[in-house]
Amino acid sequence: IIILGMLLVFAAAMLVLTHSAKNGRETTEYVPRISDSPIYVECAPNEPVEAHITMKEDMSISGLRVLLVNLSAESRGSLHVAMKDSSQNVLFEQTLSVNTIVPGEWFTVNGEASLVKGETYIIRFLPDDSDPFFMQVSKEMSDNLPFAETVYVNGAESEYNISMGVNQVTPVDMTFGENLKTLRNTRSISQKDLAVELG
């Protein structure tokens, strides 16, 4: 009887853990290719660099991917990043301490937005007390991106793109077991977390 009871409990647990959940998301990174002979686009203090992107497809994003150089742990000031739609509505904005950015490595500017095919969005980078550089990217090196891009440096149009991409998020079916594993990997799961996950 005890063994039968344990088997029933185990079967019930497996049924719960393999049942489809609704809140799974998969992230896909889109970044341009970087040349082996790098050239830079300066982002001077208080002089904005703007990337105007026109979407090739509908897409939900969880943030931007950015690569900067000419920074160090001694760098001071902040980098303000904002994304707006064509009506100048702010979709998200972040202010980052530049001394937390690792030069030469891709990092994420977090921000949720749903982007529409054919629509144009403006991403504005403005440092206040530092002089970071983007990597210069040719149009050919960014043909893998889900958007067309035009860059303006302090108001002047550039013939090149910059080292910037996006993190696309798409919903996926995940089991409750996979969701719980994800939760355990990101934070200590509480009874409240468990109750929310299991509905």
Backbone hydrogen bonds, N-H to C=O, Kabsch-Sander energy under -0.5 kcal/mol:
donor,donor_aa,acceptor,acceptor_aa,energy
5,G,1,I,-2.5
6,M,2,I,-2.4
7,L,3,I,-2.3
8,L,4,L,-2.1
9,V,5,G,-2.3
10,F,6,M,-2.6
11,A,7,L,-2.6
12,A,8,L,-2.3
13,A,9,V,-2.4
14,M,10,F,-2.5
15,L,11,A,-2.0
16,V,12,A,-2.0
17,L,13,A,-2.6
18,T,14,M,-1.7
19,H,16,V,-0.9
21,A,174,M,-3.8
24,G,172,V,-0.6
26,E,170,T,-3.1
28,T,168,Q,-2.7
30,Y,166,V,-2.8
31,V,29,E,-0.5
33,R,141,M,-2.7
41,V,134,F,-2.5
42,E,40,Y,-0.5
43,C,132,P,-2.6
44,A,42,E,-0.5
46,N,127,P,-3.6
47,E,44,A,-2.1
49,V,125,F,-2.3
50,E,152,Y,-2.9
51,A,123,I,-2.7
52,H,50,E,-0.6
52,H,150,T,-3.4
53,I,51,A,-0.7
53,I,121,Y,-2.8
54,T,148,A,-2.5
55,M,53,I,-0.5
55,M,119,E,-2.1
56,K,146,P,-2.8
57,E,146,P,-0.6
59,M,115,L,-2.7
61,I,113,A,-2.9
62,S,167,N,-2.3
63,G,167,N,-0.6
64,L,109,V,-2.4
65,R,165,G,-2.0
66,V,107,F,-2.7
67,L,163,S,-2.0
68,L,105,E,-0.5
69,V,133,F,-2.5
75,S,72,S,-1.6
79,L,96,L,-2.8
80,H,78,S,-0.5
80,H,126,L,-2.6
81,V,79,L,-0.5
81,V,94,Q,-3.2
82,A,124,R,-1.9
83,M,92,F,-2.8
84,K,122,I,-2.8
85,D,89,N,-2.0
88,Q,85,D,-2.1
91,L,83,M,-3.2
91,L,89,N,-0.5
92,F,83,M,-1.3
94,Q,81,V,-2.9
96,L,79,L,-2.7
98,V,77,G,-1.8
100,T,97,S,-1.9
101,I,98,V,-1.5
104,G,68,L,-3.3
105,E,102,V,-1.6
107,F,66,V,-2.5
109,V,64,L,-2.4
110,N,108,T,-0.7
111,G,62,S,-2.1
113,A,61,I,-1.8
115,L,59,M,-3.8
115,L,113,A,-0.6
118,G,55,M,-2.5
119,E,116,V,-2.1
121,Y,53,I,-2.8
122,I,84,K,-2.5
123,I,51,A,-2.5
123,I,121,Y,-0.5
124,R,82,A,-3.0
124,R,122,I,-0.5
125,F,49,V,-2.8
126,L,80,H,-2.4
128,D,78,S,-2.0
133,F,69,V,-2.3
134,F,41,V,-3.0
135,M,67,L,-0.6
136,Q,39,I,-4.0
137,V,161,N,-2.5
142,S,139,K,-1.0
143,D,140,E,-1.0
145,L,142,S,-1.6
148,A,54,T,-2.5
150,T,52,H,-2.1
151,V,158,S,-0.5
152,Y,50,E,-2.9
153,V,156,A,-3.0
154,N,48,P,-3.3
154,N,152,Y,-0.7
156,A,153,V,-1.9
158,S,151,V,-3.3
161,N,137,V,-3.3
163,S,135,M,-0.9
164,M,162,I,-2.1
165,G,65,R,-3.0
166,V,30,Y,-1.8
167,N,63,G,-2.4
168,Q,28,T,-3.1
168,Q,166,V,-0.6
169,V,60,S,-2.8
170,T,26,E,-2.3
172,V,24,G,-1.8
174,M,21,A,-0.6
174,M,172,V,-0.5
176,F,16,V,-0.5
176,F,19,H,-1.4
177,G,17,L,-2.8
179,N,175,T,-2.3
180,L,176,F,-2.8
181,K,177,G,-2.1
182,T,178,E,-2.2
183,L,179,N,-2.5
184,R,180,L,-2.5
185,N,181,K,-1.8
186,T,182,T,-1.1
186,T,183,L,-0.6
187,R,183,L,-2.8
189,I,187,R,-0.5
194,L,190,S,-2.3
195,A,191,Q,-2.3
196,V,192,K,-2.3
197,E,193,D,-2.6
198,L,194,L,-2.1
199,G,196,V,-0.8
